Amino acid sequence: MNYFIKNKDRILNVLHISGLFLLVVLTIFGVYQIRGENFTEIKKLVLSRWGFFLIACPLRLLDWVLDYYLWRCVLRKYSSGIPFMKSVWIYLSQGAGVILPAQLGRALRSYVLTKTTDVSISKAIIIEIFYLLCVGVGAFLVIFTSLGFYAHSFVLPIMLCLLMLLFFPYLLKVLKPLLSKWNIYLSDESLNPYFIILLCIGCSMGWAINGLIFYLLLGGKESGLYLSQVQMIILGNLFIATCSGIPGGMGLIETTIGVSLHWLHVQLPEIILVIALFRVITFWIWIPVGWFALIKLKLYKEINLIRKTDTYDKEVS
């Protein structure tokens, strides 16, 4: 025990380096995985559907902006003193960890938040867990709504959505004492029912945007599918990939989406290219953005240190 106490800093450094090394290895592996993509054919696909593609790209940016805003709303419930630009880079740092299995990229963002601010690691993890739960509820809202559109019957889906929106805040409030025993302390502000309901609805809009992006890349009505069908395909396959634990769902998402579309008798000859393009826009683009954010945060920290040093020197002189 004394050995671990004396060498605490050294052990933490080893763990940090090991984690960074693992992240680098997984990133390289992920980039290696897409080496077989026929980007020449993908380029032809983009040119043939340039109108849909021009709409899909701003939608992806809108999804990022919305997701950041919702995440920052949760962050402000636990820590309100983080500058805007710094919070943007912290949010984007998750992209470097999307290659990790089972949503562990969010754990990376918790780590970055702790290292770049005065937010404790326990509080940073709570922020991500709370937000992830709201994201999950938002996914179910989209599924229920899509089922309503597909079945042309909205009474039951709307009732399920309302029940979930009303029950979820109550469930968190009931579980708060139990979670506190595990050192998971939900703030009273974050448990405001109106805040949670609006947050879940906002998260559902993010899921809907992703489904719309894939629908556009398929060619809209040309695919022979309804938008509601596409929404359920995307959400169902992303859920399967998350539960599988496969890093980034690589290979699995592409396969399951392809099988789902084949089962629905989609005969588009370029379906594999559409799936590849969708993954590039919604997944692979995250990785370089995430690593750039990590680099910027390091520079941000160094710049702040230089400014503080300059200020101190001026005060002394």
Secondary structure as the mmCIF struct_conf table of DSSP 4:
data_model
#
loop_
_struct_conf.conf_type_id
_struct_conf.id
_struct_conf.beg_label_comp_id
_struct_conf.beg_label_asym_id
_struct_conf.beg_label_seq_id
_struct_conf.end_label_comp_id
_struct_conf.end_label_asym_id
_struct_conf.end_label_seq_id
HELX_RH_AL_P HELX_RH_AL_P1 ASN A 2 LYS A 6
TURN_TY1_P TURN_TY1_P1 ASN A 7 ASN A 7
HELX_RH_AL_P HELX_RH_AL_P2 LYS A 8 GLN A 33
HELX_RH_3T_P HELX_RH_3T_P1 ILE A 34 GLY A 36
BEND BEND1 GLU A 37 GLU A 37
HELX_RH_AL_P HELX_RH_AL_P3 PHE A 39 SER A 48
TURN_TY1_P TURN_TY1_P2 ARG A 49 ARG A 49
HELX_RH_AL_P HELX_RH_AL_P4 TRP A 50 TYR A 78
BEND BEND2 ILE A 82 ILE A 82
HELX_RH_AL_P HELX_RH_AL_P5 PHE A 84 LEU A 92
HELX_RH_3T_P HELX_RH_3T_P2 SER A 93 GLY A 97
TURN_TY1_P TURN_TY1_P3 VAL A 98 ILE A 99
BEND BEND3 LEU A 100 PRO A 101
TURN_TY1_P TURN_TY1_P4 ALA A 102 LEU A 104
HELX_RH_AL_P HELX_RH_AL_P6 GLY A 105 THR A 116
BEND BEND4 THR A 117 ASP A 118
HELX_RH_AL_P HELX_RH_AL_P7 ILE A 121 ALA A 151
TURN_TY1_P TURN_TY1_P5 HIS A 152 HIS A 152
HELX_RH_AL_P HELX_RH_AL_P8 VAL A 155 SER A 180
TURN_TY1_P TURN_TY1_P6 LYS A 181 ASN A 183
TURN_TY1_P TURN_TY1_P7 ASP A 188 LEU A 191
HELX_RH_AL_P HELX_RH_AL_P9 PRO A 193 LEU A 218
TURN_TY1_P TURN_TY1_P8 GLY A 219 GLY A 219
HELX_RH_3T_P HELX_RH_3T_P3 GLY A 220 SER A 223
TURN_TY1_P TURN_TY1_P9 GLY A 224 GLY A 224
HELX_RH_AL_P HELX_RH_AL_P10 LEU A 227 SER A 244
TURN_TY1_P TURN_TY1_P10 GLY A 245 GLY A 245
HELX_RH_3T_P HELX_RH_3T_P4 PRO A 247 GLY A 249
TURN_TY1_P TURN_TY1_P11 MET A 250 GLY A 251
HELX_RH_AL_P HELX_RH_AL_P11 LEU A 252 TRP A 263
TURN_TY1_P TURN_TY1_P12 LEU A 264 HIS A 265
TURN_TY1_P TURN_TY1_P13 PRO A 269 GLU A 270
HELX_RH_AL_P HELX_RH_AL_P12 ILE A 271 ARG A 279
HELX_RH_PI_P HELX_RH_PI_P1 VAL A 280 TRP A 284
TURN_TY1_P TURN_TY1_P14 ILE A 285 ILE A 285
HELX_RH_AL_P HELX_RH_AL_P13 TRP A 286 VAL A 316
#
